[in-house]
Amino acid sequence: MAVDDVDGTLAAMGPRLRAVREHHSATLAGVSCATGISTSTLSRIETGRRKPTLEVLLQLSKEYGVSLDELAGTAPAPAAEPRATAPLSFGDDKAVLPLTRYVGGLHAHKHVLPAVEGPPARPRQVSHEGYEWLCVLYGRLWLALGDQDLVLTAGDVAEFDTRTPHGVVNAGSGGPVEYLIMFGPQGERLRLRTSPAAGRGNRRPNSAQAGREARP
């Protein structure tokens, strides 16, 4: 493997490690306690400011129950018929479809939460470095952001510093919830290049600012 390929693989590992940790609903502090790796080291690795050592990768591989090939993105593809990029599935039945390659800068994903029966519990919250922009495509999404409880519906947008504790669940709409995530691991934000069109002041307010529903 060429030097550039090695550097690229190591650079892409940080976002993969963060994604695996979050999908295990684990915090940096929790992983630090379980592995003995400091939270600052874990944070710097996940945000690409530090390259992981083999020892660290072995510890995290064991903690998350995934292979080194999976963390590096070098696992051989199964011999199967060609198909479109498949979403990743997790224990809570959430599906995540990556929309960008992990090469630094903003990352984009589409998330799908399955339908639920009965009132949901308040989302479990996590916090980490970065900035996030979320847009609901379908259904009702319960966003617990710090001490706020927001119910977002199709077309609603929220953006927040991910150092604020946050978590989401299906708000119990009777169907699935689909939403888009844009995430800047080092605080990158979306940049508005156009002004709102005149005469459209009656549009629904941004859900991160006003028009919030109460918790389900």
Summary of the structure (lengths in Angstrom):
residues: 216
radius of gyration: 18.5
end to end distance: 52.2
largest distance: 59.2
contacts: 573
relative contact order: 0.15
helix: 25%
strand: 24%
